Amino acid sequence: MIQTISFGGNMVDLVIKAHKIQQFVLNPVVQQHFLPKEDRIIDCLNPEYNAWEVHDQLLLVWLQSTLSKSVLYRVL
């Protein structure tokens, strides 16, 4: 069963579904930055972490863009 959340309007829900970022809103799981210790030494990031970071930043920027200037200044 898929859990649903309403963020004050259908537009927000539709955009979240369209970009397939529900899991970042409903049940966020941050991937490990590095997999084995050797990857940390050579600065090789986990590909799943890279994908998570892209979606995370997309969601953050999009949500910030929906805030008014007065609210945005308080959030940042």
N, C-alpha and C positions, 0 to 999 in steps of 0.2 A: 504494500500500500504506500503510495506516495503522499508525503505530508505537504500541505500547501500553506503558504503564508501570504497575506495580503499586505502590501506596503502602502495602502492608501489610494490605490487606484489600479484599474486594469492595465493601464499603459506600462506601469512598472513590472507587473507580473508578466505581461507579454514580452517585454524586452528581456527579462531574465530567462524566460523559456526559449526565446528566439536565439539567444547566444549560448544556450545550454550551460548556464552557470548556476542552476538550482543547488547543486551540491556544495557550492561555495557559500551559499546563503543559509541553507537548511542544516547541513551536517558537514561543516568545514573540517577537512583533514589536511594538515600541512605535511607535505612530503619531506623526507630527510634531505638535507642540503647535499650531503655527500653519502655515497653508499659505503664502500670499504674505506678503511683508514688511508690506504694508498691513494685513493682519489683526492683526499684532502691535501696530501703532500703535493700532488701535481695540479691542484686546483681544478679538478674535473667534476663539474656539477652533475647531480642526478638528473637525467632527462625528464623524469616525472616532476621533479622540483621546478625545473625550468617552465614546464607547461602550467604547473600550478601558479607560479609567480606571474605569468602572462595573464591568466584569467583573474587572479587576485587584483592586479593593477588595473585591468579593464573595468572590473566592478567598482573599485575605489574611485577611479576618475569619473566614471559615469555617475555614480551616486553624488560625488562632489559637484558635478556640473548641474545637478538638479536643485542644489541649495541656493537660496538667495545670498547676496553678498554679506548681509549682516549676520546670517547664520553661519556661513562659511568661515568668516573671520573667527567665530567662536570655536568652531570645530578644529581649525588648523592651529 
